[in-house]
Amino acid sequence: DGAEMIKIATKDEEAHFVVIAGEPLKEPIVQHGPFVMNTKAEIQKTFIDYQFGLNGFERAHKWQSTITK
């Protein structure tokens, strides 16, 4: 059917993967740390939002992963 496959083999441990794909947006990209936006100004605004817990970052400073080793 034209589908492509990704095969992964591990020797001793179980592994989990997330594969994400999409169409190119053909827009400018600015990346800093974990943040990716279209302009440097948007990156700067995102840092401010993160620092002050705004616009989706309300619980970011207290968040802890549920993944344990």
N, C-alpha and C positions, 0 to 999 in steps of 0.2 A: 504493500500500500504506500510505499515511499517513506514510511516512518524511519527515523534514525534511532539507534539504541546507544545507551551508555552502559557498559558492563564494568562492574566494580567487583574485585575479589579481595577479601581480607583473609589474613592468615589465621589469627587467633581471636579477634574481637568482632563483635557485631558493629555495623556502621549504619548511619542514617544520613540521607542526603535530601536536599531540596534543590530542584532544578527549576529555574525561572527563565522564561524566554518571552520576547515580545517584539513588535515591530519597532524599528528605529524611529525616534521622534524628529530627528533632524533639527534639534535645538541645541543652543550652546550649553555646555556642562562646566560647572565650577564645583570642585570637590575639595573639602577640607575636613580631615578626620573622618568621622562617620557620616558627615552631612554632604549631600549632593543637591545642588540647586542650579539655576540658570545664570545667575549673576553673583558677583562678589557682594553686592548690597544685600541680596537675599541670604547669603551665607552669614553675613554680619548680623542680620535680623534674627536668624535662626539661633545664633549663639546667645543673643540677648534673651530670646524666648526660653532657651534652655536654662540660662542662669536664673531667670525669674519664675520658672515653672509655668509658662504660658503656652497656649496654642498646641496642646497635645503633650506637653512635657509636665503636666501638673503633678504626676506621681513619679517622675523620672529619678529624683534624688533619693527616694526610699526604695526603689525597685531592686529586687534581688532575683537572680535566676532560680528557677526550680530544678535546674539540671544539677545533679550531684554525681560525683565520681565514685 
